[in-house]
Amino acid sequence: MTDNDVKQRRVLAVVTNYGVEQDELLVPLEHLRGAGVRVDVAAVSMDDIATLVGDKDPGKTVRPDLTLADADPAAYDVLLVPGGTLNADTLRLQNATTDIIRSFTDSGRPVAAICHGPWALVEAGVVAGKRLTSYASLRTDIRNAGGEWTDEPVVTDGSGGWTLITSRNPGDLDAFLGEIDAALAARA
């Protein structure tokens, strides 16, 4: 992928304003922005995003770029859904989140979700027939929604007309980011 191709790519990260796992948001932001990709963070409100480390310890604060309600999913190449138990549980209850996810999957654009992030995909009704991974506690939810859960660092499933990239936890970020890079390159 050339520098010009990278600079033309756009990623939308969707989160709530409290409880997103720090590294599952910040590491992808730094990695992608460092490569010249435009990444916008959409949150429930324009209040600061309070990240957590390990679902309990306060992390860094992030300023959102826009709200979930104001996000235009058609303007982006890849959707990023970070985890964090509190973040993911609240995120999946936002109608704007499920609408954004369906916009990506209906149009065949990639979705990347890590840790508890796939909860939002279950809520959006898009995991049926997909092979994916997540934090282990989601496996029954994923199976009940028709997905095939597996315990691997990263899983990419291109079936059904759209690509789903999933990882289990922050320890899998290198593999996860490699697959996101590949998805962005394929869209160039």
Beta strands, then each sheet from edge to edge (+ up, - down):
strand 1: 10-14
strand 2: 18-21
strand 3: 38-43
strand 4: 49-53
strand 5: 57-62
strand 6: 66-67
strand 7: 78-81
strand 8: 111-114
strand 9: 131-132
strand 10: 148-149
strand 11: 154-157
strand 12: 164-167
sheet 1: 6+ 3+ 1+ 7+ 8+ 12+ 11-
sheet 2: 2+ 4+ 5-
sheet 3: 9+ 10+
end
